Amino acid sequence: MKARVFSGIQPTGSPHIGNYLGALKNWARMQYDYESIYCIVDLHAITLYQDPQQLRRQIQELAGMLLAIGIDPAHSSLVVQSAIPAHAELAWMLTCVTPVGWLERMTQYKAKSAAQETIGDGILQYPVLMAADILLYDAKVVPVGDDQSQHVELTRDIAQRFNSLYGETFVMPETRLPAVGARIMGLDEPEKKMSKSAPGSGHAVGLLDSPEAIRKKILRATTDSHPTVDFDRLGPGVANLLTIFQAFTEWSDAQMRGHFSGMRYGDLKKQVADAVIAALEPIQQRYRQVMDETGYLARVLEEGAQRIAPIARTTVEKVKRAMGLYTPE
């Protein structure tokens, strides 16, 4: 029996090449090796205010993009988090056993609370909802990057605390896979990870950007004062461009050195732009097909929810019985 994998992405902002190369490309690759559940986590998104109409549109667009990059609904369950009420129900029950101090120590909470005068309780409870997402499906494999590893460790702590209070209920997430994909930095600020929420049109290359927009952004990318590529002293901007090229083409290190050593930055940027445009063209074509096929997207999301909802209900009923809550006989 295959191990179950769970991962999620928020429907905020536009997906960019950092999302694709850092995570989504690997989701498509690994889906055949696991029982895969991929979730559009819209409940996480509303921890910050979202325009309702825009959020609904972005949920649809993200679902279409996940199918376009290769998520296969015949092998993976693609779902929207809020379509399965068990996510919120389990999160509340886990909240009741999670010490506030654990949540206040979370790095993302401290960063966001320091940056704002007041924040909603959802920011504090965000990691508990993420724990519910994982534990709801007895997920053994949780592919995350370094920025989410603390949340997975908290998930284990919450599960252990619940089991100690109410008896063995949760299966511990046994495996945490790091994001195998490339770590893509901002084109304008190569010291910072490419982000959907970062301001500035030159920061990220969107998966739906036109060839003209892609070329313009990459040609304006930050480099350094050296005239040509020197692999022994790569500045962060040049290293980022090389990483993007290698991640899309899957060239070996030897191929990269042999081809780009001594190349002027202008030529490097042109070749990176060509590689990105060529790789995104079939994804964009597939996206348009998915979005134009009437009823297809809704059908995929409904079938995904129907497939995994019984797993979620079983977990919630087990937790309710363990806690002594009412469960119909």
C-alpha positions in Angstrom: 0.0 0.0 0.0 1.4 3.4 -1.0 2.1 6.0 1.6 -0.2 9.0 1.6 1.2 12.4 0.8 -0.5 15.8 1.5 0.6 19.2 0.5 -1.2 22.5 0.0 -0.9 25.9 -1.6 -2.7 29.1 -0.9 -4.9 30.7 -3.7 -3.4 34.2 -3.1 -1.4 36.1 -5.7 -0.4 34.6 -9.1 1.7 31.3 -9.2 5.2 32.0 -10.4 8.3 30.1 -11.5 9.5 29.9 -7.9 6.3 28.0 -6.9 6.7 25.8 -9.9 10.4 24.9 -9.6 10.4 24.8 -5.8 7.3 22.6 -5.3 4.7 22.2 -8.0 6.9 20.5 -10.5 7.8 17.9 -7.8 4.2 17.4 -6.9 3.5 16.3 -10.5 6.6 14.0 -10.5 6.0 12.3 -7.1 2.2 11.8 -7.5 2.6 8.3 -9.0 4.7 7.1 -6.1 2.2 8.0 -3.4 -1.5 8.2 -2.6 -1.5 12.0 -3.3 -3.7 14.7 -1.9 -3.1 18.2 -3.2 -5.1 20.9 -1.5 -5.9 24.6 -2.4 -5.9 25.9 1.2 -8.4 28.7 1.0 -9.1 28.6 4.8 -5.4 29.5 5.3 -5.7 32.3 2.8 -8.4 34.2 4.8 -6.1 34.6 7.9 -5.6 37.9 6.0 -8.4 39.8 4.4 -9.1 38.7 0.8 -11.5 40.3 -1.6 -14.3 37.7 -1.9 -14.7 37.8 -5.7 -11.0 37.8 -6.3 -10.5 34.9 -3.9 -13.1 32.8 -5.7 -11.5 33.6 -9.1 -8.0 32.7 -7.8 -9.2 29.4 -6.4 -10.5 28.5 -9.9 -7.3 29.8 -11.6 -5.0 27.9 -9.2 -6.9 24.7 -9.7 -6.6 25.1 -13.4 -2.9 25.8 -13.1 -2.3 22.7 -11.0 -3.9 20.6 -13.7 -1.9 22.4 -16.3 1.5 21.7 -14.6 0.7 18.0 -14.6 -1.4 17.0 -11.6 -3.3 14.0 -12.8 -6.8 13.7 -11.3 -6.8 10.0 -12.2 -3.9 9.5 -9.7 -4.2 12.5 -7.3 -7.0 14.0 -5.4 -7.2 17.7 -6.1 -9.4 19.5 -3.6 -10.4 22.8 -2.1 -9.9 22.9 1.6 -13.2 24.7 2.5 -15.1 22.1 0.5 -14.3 19.6 3.3 -15.7 20.9 6.6 -13.6 18.3 8.5 -10.5 20.5 8.1 -12.1 23.3 10.3 -13.7 20.8 12.7 -10.5 19.0 13.5 -8.6 22.2 13.7 -10.9 23.4 16.5 -10.5 20.1 18.5 -6.7 20.4 18.1 -6.7 24.0 19.1 -8.2 22.9 22.4 -5.1 20.8 23.2 -2.5 23.2 21.9 -0.7 25.5 24.4 -0.8 29.1 23.3 3.0 29.3 24.1 3.7 26.8 21.3 1.9 29.0 18.8 3.5 32.3 20.0 7.0 30.8 19.4 6.3 30.1 15.8 8.6 32.1 13.6 6.0 33.2 11.0 3.7 34.4 13.8 6.4 36.5 15.4 7.3 38.0 12.1 3.8 38.9 11.1 2.7 40.2 14.5 5.8 42.4 14.7 5.0 43.9 11.3 1.4 44.8 12.2 -0.3 46.8 15.0 -3.1 44.3 15.4 -3.5 40.8 13.8 -6.4 38.4 13.6 -6.5 35.2 15.7 -6.3 33.2 12.5 -2.6 34.2 12.2 -1.9 32.6 15.6 -4.0 29.5 14.9 -2.7 29.0 11.3 -0.3 26.2 12.4 -3.0 24.3 14.1 -5.1 24.3 10.9 -2.0 23.1 9.0 -1.7 20.3 11.6 -5.3 19.4 11.0 -4.7 19.3 7.3 -1.9 16.7 7.7 -3.4 14.6 10.5 -6.8 14.5 8.9 -5.5 12.1 6.3 -2.9 10.2 8.3 -0.3 11.7 5.9 3.0 10.1 6.2 4.8 12.3 3.6 4.6 16.1 3.8 6.8 17.8 1.2 7.6 21.3 2.5 10.4 23.8 2.3 12.6 25.1 5.1 10.1 27.9 5.8 7.4 25.4 6.7 9.5 22.8 8.6 8.7 24.3 12.0 5.0 23.8 11.2 5.5 20.1 10.6 7.4 19.7 13.8 4.5 21.4 15.6 2.1 19.0 14.0 4.1 16.1 15.5 4.0 17.9 18.9 0.3 18.4 18.7 -0.3 14.8 17.7 1.9 13.5 20.5 0.1 15.7 23.1 -3.3 14.5 21.9 -2.3 10.9 22.0 -0.9 11.3 25.5 -4.2 12.9 26.7 -6.7 10.8 24.9 -4.9 7.6 23.8 -3.3 6.6 20.6 -5.4 8.3 17.9 -3.1 9.9 15.4 -0.5 8.3 13.2 2.6 10.5 13.4 3.8 12.0 10.1 6.9 9.8 9.7 8.5 11.5 6.8 9.1 15.2 6.0 10.5 15.6 2.6 12.3 18.9 2.0 11.4 20.7 -1.2 13.6 19.0 -3.7 13.2 21.7 -6.3 15.3 24.8 -6.8 15.1 27.7 -4.4 14.3 30.6 -6.7 15.0 34.1 -5.6 13.4 37.4 -6.6 14.7 38.9 -9.9 15.0 42.3 -8.4 16.1 41.2 -4.9 18.1 38.0 -5.3 18.8 37.8 -1.6 15.1 37.2 -1.0 13.0 34.2 -2.0 10.6 34.8 -4.9 7.2 35.6 -3.4 3.6 35.9 -4.7 3.0 38.8 -2.3 6.1 40.8 -3.0 5.5 44.2 -4.6 7.0 45.3 -7.9 6.4 44.0 -11.4 10.0 42.9 -11.9 10.2 40.6 -8.9 8.7 37.4 -10.2 7.9 35.6 -13.5 4.3 34.5 -13.4 3.4 31.1 -14.9 1.0 32.9 -17.2 3.2 35.8 -18.2 3.5 36.5 -21.9 6.8 35.8 -23.7 7.3 39.6 -23.9 6.8 40.1 -20.2 9.1 37.2 -19.3 11.9 38.5 -21.5 11.5 42.0 -20.1 11.6 40.9 -16.5 14.6 38.7 -17.0 16.6 41.2 -19.0 16.1 43.7 -16.1 17.2 41.1 -13.4 19.8 42.2 -10.9 23.3 40.9 -11.5 26.6 42.4 -10.3 29.5 44.5 -11.3 31.5 41.7 -13.0 31.2 41.6 -16.8 31.0 37.8 -17.3 29.9 34.6 -15.6 32.6 33.4 -13.2 31.5 30.2 -11.4 34.2 30.8 -8.7 32.7 34.1 -7.6 29.0 34.1 -8.5 26.9 37.0 -7.2 23.4 36.2 -5.9 21.7 37.6 -9.0 23.8 35.7 -11.5 23.6 32.5 -9.4 19.8 32.9 -9.4 19.6 33.2 -13.2 21.8 30.1 -13.6 19.6 28.2 -11.1 16.5 29.1 -13.1 18.1 28.0 -16.3 19.3 24.7 -14.8 16.0 23.9 -13.1 14.1 24.3 -16.3 16.5 22.5 -18.6 17.8 20.0 -16.1 21.4 20.4 -17.4 24.2 18.9 -15.4 26.6 21.1 -13.5 29.3 20.2 -16.0 27.1 21.3 -18.9 26.3 24.6 -17.1 30.0 25.4 -16.5 31.0 24.4 -20.0 28.4 26.5 -21.6 28.1 29.6 -19.4 31.7 30.2 -18.1 32.9 33.6 -19.4 29.5 34.5 -21.0 28.4 38.1 -20.8 25.4 38.8 -18.6 23.3 40.1 -21.5 23.7 36.8 -23.4 23.1 34.9 -20.2 19.8 36.7 -19.6 18.7 36.1 -23.2 19.3 32.4 -22.9 17.5 32.2 -19.5 14.5 34.0 -21.0 14.4 31.6 -24.0 14.5 28.6 -21.6 11.7 29.9 -19.4 9.5 30.9 -22.4 10.0 27.4 -24.0 9.2 25.6 -20.7 6.1 27.6 -19.9 4.5 27.5 -23.4 3.0 24.0 -23.1 1.8 24.8 -19.5 0.1 27.9 -20.7 -1.5 26.0 -23.6 -2.8 23.3 -21.3 -4.1 25.9 -18.8 -6.2 27.5 -21.5 -7.6 24.1 -22.5 -8.5 23.3 -18.9 -10.2 26.7 -18.3 -12.1 26.6 -21.6 -13.6 23.1 -21.1 -17.0 23.8 -19.6 -17.6 21.9 -16.3 -14.2 20.1 -16.3 -12.7 22.0 -13.4 -15.7 21.7 -11.2 -15.9 18.0 -11.9 -12.3 17.4 -11.0 -12.6 19.2 -7.7 -15.9 17.5 -6.8 -14.5 14.0 -7.6 -11.4 14.8 -5.5 -13.5 15.9 -2.6 -15.8 12.8 -2.8 -12.7 10.5 -2.9 -11.1 11.8 0.3 -14.1 13.1 2.3 -14.7 9.6 3.8 -11.1 9.5 5.1 -11.6 12.9 6.7 -15.0 11.9 8.3 -13.5 8.8 9.7 -10.7 10.7 11.4 -13.0 13.3 12.9 -15.3 10.6 14.3 -12.3 8.9 15.8 -11.1 12.1 17.4 -14.6 13.0 18.7 -15.0 9.5 20.3 -11.5 9.8 21.9 -12.4 13.2 23.4 -15.9 12.1 24.6 -17.8 14.3 22.2 -21.2 13.3 20.9 -21.2 10.8 18.1 -24.4 9.2 16.8 -24.5 5.5 17.4 
